[in-house]
Amino acid sequence: MRHEKSPRTEKHCPWLPVRASLPWTRQDAAWLAGLCALVYAVYLPVLKFGFVFDDRPFILRNPWILSWRYAPRFFTAHLVAFLNPHSQGTYYRPFLLLWLSVNQKLWGLHPAGWHFSTLTLHVLAALAVYALARGILLGRLGAGVAATVFALHPVHVESTAWIMGFPDPLMTLLGVSAFACYVEGRRGKSRIWLGAALLVYAAAISTKEVALVLGPLLFVYEWIFGQPPSPAGGGTRLGTRFLNSLAPTLAFWGVTAVYLAARWKALGGFTHPLTALTWQTMVATWPEVLWRHLQLLLWPVGLSPFYDVPYVTHPGLTDFVLPLVAFTSCVLLMLLWGGKSPHVLFAAVWLFMPMLLLLNLRVFPEGEIVHDRFMYFPSVGFSFLMALAVERLVMARDLPFSSGARKVGVVAVLAIGLGGATAYYRQFWSDDLTLYTRAVTMAPASELANNNLAATEADRGRYEDAMLICERILARDPNYALAQYNLGYCQYKMGRYDEARTNLARAIALSPADPQAFVYLGLTDFRIGRMAEAAASLHQAVWLSPDNASYRFSLGMVLKVQGEWRAAREQFAAALALAPGLADARKQIAEIDGKQAPPLPAGR
């Protein structure tokens, strides 16, 4: 079925893209049902996995998601303000916090429900990729292959098997859906579809910043597919083509402007660097970062939660020249192929454009400049490229077997190969010990991987093993605050309070915005009878993180021992308001109220 241009449409919107639209049939339903069944089957074991890594602070220790009264703060504060509202924030993601709140109401502290939610987001994102590929590539085979590659590529394990990997599936689901709504709205000249695209886009950019590339991608789509046929012997002037491509997307730029204004107000700027790097270091590191991320898609072997990718301060052959040549060669090959096919060109732009956001290395924590999850959204373009290559293979006339047999064979090989690799890498996200053991094996120089393994060992009560890991980290980097804190924490747990006090004070000097170090310094002083110092440290922890119930309870206990009953009661009451299930706080309040009650008259 074709939608023909009306004379009125030609007059008022001469650049309106008009393309064939495939009717939805049972074949589409079969593709979608097969995708759902396959992805759930491959990832089903994750429902038995527990909370790992950042699941703990964002889900288990996040008071903001326990009550809707915190919801207005989602839009006026940075992402981790619940941990430390006084710190500068880098990320503004209110919709992410809303999603956490909804899931907390649904699943509470049951990890299976949270895993099911994240897995379902990935399934829905794959279905959205199918719908968009179907609209752009205009073929069910291409759409099915693109969705299969996207759904089963092992680079997506991090974003699917890990609960807090959900921002990328959620953002991609919203972003791809917004794009698909836009394409449908432009094809059918429907304001309803275009309005839906704007609303979904607003949610996408409020989930993760990479969705900001959607506006430029829509412009590219209009540039490639939205131009009217040129008159015989003539061509469209670049200025006219630019305006024709920009005009349909102006509403998206407006939404972007509103988002950036809200972000500026909430963060006090567009962003704040997490790592101090010179421009020279960043530029020298760019080729390695880009090439390593592209490798994750091209050859997903040795996947890990962390990678050893040091900053390049003195560019050489292996860390600068070779990655630059490899990445540039891939870009040139895509441009050469794209010169023969507008669909290839568009898919290549979708692959490479989001990767440009990876170049601002300052917004990433130190050493965390390569992650599998960073390629979730760009992989949509990669999936399109794979689909186009498969379509060409299937339709070739000089190859053995029929096109139908080749189609079944290629899809089967992709599903089995990618699904098998995904099932292998999925297992490493089952628990913290397995995760960080894998991370240290694959990235032995990663300070964060080693530190997190030490913290996991400490949580298991293996304090000596944890301390050995921390000491190895500090031997390489004496200023690594997290290892300094974990060393002091282990010493506190072992009753070595003098050593603990020294190392916790050192951790605070290195990272004065970390409330946890103040808490355990306060508890250490409490154990050795330094009540004034204990109260001062715990007051600082509460100031840094006022919404943490356990911090307030600890401060209340110190104040109670000091005889400051009224102040102690205030802290216990605040802890109880933050965590209504905190029975110990209720017990302490009752005890204080009982001691402060007037004595009964004699004879009664």
N, C-alpha and C positions, 0 to 999 in steps of 0.2 A: 504493500500500500504506500502511495506517495502523497505527501502533502504539497499541493501546488501553491505558489505565491499568488495572492490576490493583487489586482492593480493597486489597491490602497496600501497594502503592505510594501510593495515595491517602491511606492512614492515616499512613504514615511520612514521606512526602515530598509533601505536598499542593501544593507550588508547582512540582513538576517540570514543565518545559515539554514538551508532547507535540505534535509537529507532523508533518505528512506528510513522507515521505521518498521522493525520486524514485529509481527504479532506474537504475543506470548502463547506458547503451545505446550503440549505435554512433554515435548523434548526439553524445554526450559525447566519444567517441573522435575524431570528426571535428573538433569544436571544439578539442580539445587538440592534435591533430596539426597543424591549421591554424595555431594560435597559435605552436607551436614553429617551424614552417617559416617563418612570416612574420617572427618576431623574429630568428631566425638570419640570414635573408636581408637584413634591414635593417641589422643590426649586423655582418655578416660582415667588412667592411673593417677593423674594429678589430683583427683578428688580425695585421695588418701594422704596427700602431702600436707605439711603443717605450715605455720607462719615462718618465714625466713627473712633475713636481711632487713630491709626497710619496712617490712610489714609490721615490725614491732613498734617503732615510734609512730607511724602513721595510723595504725589500727588499734594496737593494744594500749598505747599510751597517749592517745589523742583525745583530750577532753572535749574538743570542739565538735566531734561527730556524735557525742552522746546526747546532745540536746539541740533542738532547733533554735533556741535563743541565741546561739552563736552564729547562725546563718548570715546575718548582716555583715559580720566580720569577714566572711569569705570574700566579699567584694571590696573591702577597704584595707586589706592587709596582705602581706606576702604569704606564700604557700606554707612556710614553716613557722609562722608567727605564733602558733600554739605552743611551740617549744621555747621560743625566745622572742617576745614581741618587740624587744628593744634593739634587735639586730637589724641590719640592712638586708633586704630581701632581693633575690635575683629573679625569682619566678612568681608570676601572677596567674593563678589557675583556679578561679572560683568554682568553675563547673566540676573540676576534679574533686574538690572538697564536698560539693553537693552529692556527687556520686558515692563518695565514701560514707556520707551520712545516711543515704538511702540504704546502702548495703549493710551498715551497722544495724539499722532498724530491722532489716530482713534476716540477717544471719547472726547477729551478736558476735560472740567469740568462737563460732564454729568455723574452722578453716575450710571445710568441704563446701559450704555455701559460697564463701568468697571465691574459691577456686572455680566453682561452677559459673559464677558471674563473669569472671575474667575470661574463661574459656568460651562462654557464649558470645562475649563481645568479639572475640577473634572469629568465631563462626559467622557472625553477622557482618563483620568487616569483609570476609571472603565473599559473602553473598552480594554485598555492595559492589565489590570489585567486578563480580560477574555482571551485574546490572550496568555498570558504567562501561565495561569493555564491550558489552553487547550493543550499547548505544553508540560507541565511538568506532569500534572495529566492525560493527554491523555483521556479525556472524556468531552463531552459537558455538561453533568449534573453538574459535579464537577466545570467546568469553569463557568457555569451560576450561581451556588450558590455562588462561591467565589466572582464573580463580583457583585452580588446582595448584599451580606453582605457588601462588600467594599463600594459600591455606596450609600447605605442607612444607614450605621451605624451612629448614632447620634454624635459620637465623632468627625465626620468630619464636623459638622455644622460650627465650628469656621473657618475652612479653606475654606469653600465654601460660607457661607453667609456674610463673611467679605472680602472686596476687598483685603486688604493687607494680607489676609490668603493665597493668591495665591502661594507663594513660595513652599509650600508643595505639592499642586497638580501639579505644573509645574515640580518640581524636581522629584516627583514620576512618572509622565507621562514619563519623559525623562529616568529615571533610569529603570523602568519596561520595557520600549521600548528597551533600550539598552540590557537588559537581554534577552528579547524575540528575538532580532536580533542575539544575540550570540548563543542562542539555535538553531535557524534556520540555522545559518551559520555552526555550528558544525555538525548538522544533515545532511545538504546538502553539506558540504565541500565547502562552498561558501565564497570566500574572499570578495565579495561585501557586504554580510550580516555582516561579521566580521568587515569590515571597517566602515560600518554604525553604528555598535554597539560602536566602539571607538569614533566616532564623537559625537554621542548622549550622551555617557558617559561624554565626556569633557564638554558638555553643562550642564549636570546634576550637576556635582561637582562645576561648576561655578554659580549654582543657589542657592544651599544650601549644607552645609558641610556634612550632614548626608549621602549624596550619596557616600561618600568615602568608605562606607562599601560594595559597589558593588563588588570591587575586591575580598575581602574575601568571599563574597557570591558566586561568580563564582568559586573560589577555592573549596568551600564546595560542590557546584553542581558537579564539576568534581570528587571530592573525592567519592561522594555518587553514582552518575550515570555514571561517565565517565570511570570506570575501566573495562577492558576486563574480561571475565569469567576466573576464576582461573582454572588451570589444575586440573584434578581429583586427589584428595588426597593432593593437594598443595595449596599454598596461595601466594599472592603478598607481598613482603617484604615492610615494612613501608617506608623505604627510597625511594624505587622505586615508590611506590604509591604516595608519596609526590611529587616527581619530575614529575610523569605523570599527577598529578593534577595541578601542578604549571605551567608547560610549556605552555599550551594553553592560559593562562591568562596573560602571561608576558607583552604583549602589553598594557594591562590595567594598570599594575603597572608602565609602562613607562609614560603613560598619567598622572597618579597620581603624579609621580615625577616632571613632567613639571608644573603641577598645583601648587604643594607645593613650587616650586622654585619661581613662579610668586607671590604666596601668601606671601612668606617670603620677597620678594622685596617690595611689596606694603605695607605690615603691619609693616615691620621692625622686623619680627619674625613670628612664626606660629600663635600665638594668644597672647592676652593681657587680664589679668583677669579684670572683671568688679566688682567683689566682693571679698574682702580679707577674706579668710577662711583658717583655719588651716586644716591640713590633718586629725586630730582627729575629727573635726566637720564634715568634708565631709564624712568620713567613717561611722560615727555614723548616718548620715542622709541618707545614701544610701538605706537601706532597706525600709524606709518610701517612698522615692521617687520612687523606682522601683515598690513597691506594689501599690501605688496610681495610677501610670500610667497603670499598668496592670488591675486594677479595672475599669478604664475608658472603657476598651474593654469588660471585663467580665460582668460588671453591670453598664451600662451608666445611672446612676440616679444622679440627682443633679448637672448636668453639669453647668459650670460657666466660665466666662472669666478669673477669678482669683480664687485661692484656698488658704485657710489658712493652709500652711504647713511650720511651723517654722523649723529653723535649730536645730538639736539635739546636744546639748552640754553635756548633762548628760543622757546617754542612760538608758531607763527604759523598763518596760514591754510593754506598749501600743505604744510607739514611736520607739522601736527598736526590741525587742524580737518577738512580735507577727507579725509585718510586715516581719521580716526575715523568720520566720517559714512559713508564708503564701506564700511568693514569692518562697522560696526554694522548698516548696511542689509542687507548680505548675511546676517548672522546672523539678523536679524529675518525676512527672507524665508524662510530655512531653517526657522525655528521655525513660521512661518505654514503652510508646506507640510507640515512635520512634524506639525502638529496634525491633519492629515487622513490621515496615513499613518504608522504606527509604523516602517515600513521606512525612510522618509525621515528620520524623527527619529533613528534609530540611525545611519544613514549620516552625517548631519550631525554627530552627536557624535563619530564616528570621525574626521571631517575636522578639527574644531576642537579637540578635547581634546589631541592631541599638540602643537598649536601653542602651548599654554599654556607648554610647557617652553622655548619660545623667548624668554620674557619675562625669564629670568635672564640678562641681557646680560653680566654680569660673567664668565661661564664661557667666553666666546668671545674669541679673540684680538682685539686692538684693530682695529676697522674691519671685522671679518668677521662681521657680524650678519645678513647675508642670503646664503643659498646655495641653489642648486637642490636639493641633496641633502637639505636639511632638510625638504623636502616629499615625500620618497619614501614614508614610512609614512603620513602624512595622506592621500596621494593614493588610498589604498585606499577611504576614505570618499567621496572625490570620484568615483572610478570607480563606486561603488555608486549615487551620485546620478545620474550620467550614464545608467547602465543603467535606473534607474527612469523617467527622463524619456523614454528611447527606447522602453521598453515601453509607456508611455502613448501615445506618438506612433503606434506600430505598431498598437495596439489601437483607436485612435479610429475611429469609424464614419463620421464626416462628412468624411473626407479622401479625395482621389482615390487610385486604385490599390488593389489588394488588400493585405491585411495582410502576405502573404508577399512581395509586391514591395517594400513599404515596408521590411520587415525586411532584405532583401538590399541595398536601396539605402542605408539608413542605415549598415549595417555596412561596406559598401564605401566610403562617403564618409569614415567615421571612419578606416578602415584606410589609405586613400590619403592623406588630409589629415595625420593624425598621423604616419604612416610617412614621408611626404615631408619634414615639418618635422624629424623625428628624423634622417633621412639628411643634412639640411643642417647641423644643429648638431653632428653626430657628427664631421665633418671637422676641427673645431678642436682635437680632442684627440690629433692624430696625433703631435705632437712639441712640445717645450718652446717653441721659437721661435714656431710657429703659435699655440700656446695663449696665450702671454703677449702676443703682438702683438694678438690678439683682445681679451684682457683690458684692455690699456691703451687700445685703441680704444673699448671700451664703458665703461670706468671710468677715465678719465684721471686722476682725483684719488686713486685707490687707491694708497697707498704700497707695499703688498705686491705689487701687480701690476707696478708700475714697478720695484721692487727685483728681483723675479724675472726680469723681462726683462733687467735689467742683469747678473744672475748668468748668464743664458743666453748673453748676448753675450760675457761673460768666458770661459765654457766653450768658446766658438767661437774664442777668441784675439783677439776684437775689443775689446781693453782700452780703447782711447780712447773708443769708443762707450759702453761700459759705464760709464766714469768720468763721461761727460757726463750720463748718466741719474742716477747717484748724486748728482752735484752739484746737479741739479735737485731731487731729493728733499730733500737737506739744506738747500737754500735755503728750502724750505717748512717743513721740520721738522728743525732742527739736532740734535735728540736721537733721531733714528731710527737705532738701533744697527745694524740689518742693512745699511743703505746705507753707514754709516760703515765697517763691516767690509769690504764689497765694494769700497769705494774703496781701502782699505788693501791688500786682496788684489791688486787690479789693479796698484797701484804696486809691490808686491813682485814680481809677475810681469814687470814692465817694468824691474826693476833699480833703481827709485827708492826705495832702502831708507830714507833719512832721512824722506821723506814717508810711506812705508808705516808706519814705526814710530810716527809721530805719530798717524796715523789709526787704527791697530790698537789703540794704547793708549787712544785716545778711545772706541773701540768697547767695549773691556773695561770702562772706567769706566761706560759706559751699561748694559752687560749683562755683569756679572761672572760669570754662570753659563754663558757660551757658550765651550765648550772650543776651538772652531775658531779663534776670535780669538787665544787663547793659543798655539795651534800655529803660526800664521803670524807672530805676534810673535816666538816663539822661533826660527823659521826665519830671520826677518829679522835678528835679533841674531846668529845663527850666521853669516850671510853677511858681516856687518861685523866679525866677530871678537870679539863680546861673548859669550864662551862661558858665563860664569857666569849672565848674564841669560837666555841661551837655555835653559840647563838648567832654571832656575827656572820659566820660562814653560811649558816642556814638561812638567815635573813637575806643574804645576797642571792642565794639560790632561788628563794621565793620571789625576790624582786625580778630576777632574770626570767623566771617561768612561773608567773602567778597563778596559772590555771592547773598546776600539777598538784593533785591531792596528796600524794605521798610526801612531797617536799614540805607541805604545810603540816602534815601530821608529825613528821620528824622534828620540825621546829617547835610544834606544840609540846612534844615530849621534853625537849630541852628546857623550854620555858617553865614547864610544870615542875621539873626538878629544881629549878632556880627559885621556885616559890612564886613565880609571876602567874598566878592562876587565871586572872582575867585575860591576860594576853594569850595564855595557853588555850583557854576556852575559845577565844576568837579564832585561833588557828585550827582547832579541831572542828569548829562549826563551819569554817570555810572549806575544810577538807571534805566534810560530810555533804556540803552543798554541791561540791564538784563531783563527788563520788557517793551517791546516796547508799550504795551497798557497802560502804566501809564501816563494818561493825565495830572495829577497834576505836574509831573516832567517836562513835555514839557511846561506847562504854566509857571512854575518858571524860566525855561531857557529863555523863550521869555521875561519875565519881567526883568530879569537881563540884557539881551542883550539890551533891550530898554533903561534902565537907564544908561548903559555904552556907549550908542551911542553919538557921538559928537553933540552939539547943532546946530541947523540950523543957517546959517548966517542971520543977520538982514535984514529985508525987503523981505525975502522970505516966 
